[in-house]
Amino acid sequence: MILTQEIQKRLRDLPEAKQIEALDFIDSLIQQLSSSQSIKPQSLKQHAAFGTWRKRNIDAIQYQQRLRSEWENK
């Protein structure tokens, strides 16, 4: 038995109120699918977190090396 036939068979066994719930659920799945497909992936450069170190007067490499040296000293 193919999947759509199995779904139809099981739906027929449900009371009408539950069939309506199932239909609503299917509609929400379709809506999620269409909205997720319409979203275009953005470049990371567009993300708010990109370049957060740029505005700080800190050399990120030196900061990272200092943190690692603290870990090594423990």
N, C-alpha and C positions, 0 to 999 in steps of 0.2 A: 504494500500500500504506500502510495506516495504521501509526502508530508501534507499537502493541501487537503487531500482526502481525509487524512487522520484528524486534521484540525476541524474540518467540517463535521465529521462524525462526533467528535467530542463536544462541539458547540451545540449540536442537535440535542444532546443529552442534558444540557443545562436548561434551567428555567429561563424564561424570557428576560427577566431582570438581569440575570448574570450574562446572558448573551449581549445585552446592551452594554454592560460593563466591559466585556471582552472587545466589543467594537470600539468603545472609547479608548481602551488601552492600545489597540492597533492604530487608531488615529494618532495617539500621542507618540507612538514609535515612528510613524511615518513623518510626523512633524519634527521630531528630534533628528531623524536622518536627513531631512531636507535642510534644516537649519545648520547642521554640522557640515554639510557639503557646501553650503554657500559661504562659509567663513573662509577667507583666504589667509593662509599663514603669513604672519608678519616677520620681517627681519628682526633679529635680536636687537639691532641698533635702534629700533622703534620702541623697545620695551623701556619702561620707566627706570628699571634698575641698571640699565646699560650706562656705563661711564660714571658711576657714582664716585669713583676715586678721582675723577677729573677735577672736581671743584675743591678737593682737599689739597692742602699744601704738604702732602706726604708722598714720598716715593714708595709706591706699592711693593716694589721688589725688596727694598731695604726693610720695610715693615714685615714682610713675609719672612725674610731671613732672621730678623730679630725674634719673631715668634717661634720659629723652628729652633733657634739656639736656646730659647727658654725651655722648650720641650726636651732638648738633649741634655740640659743641665739637671733635670729632675731625676 
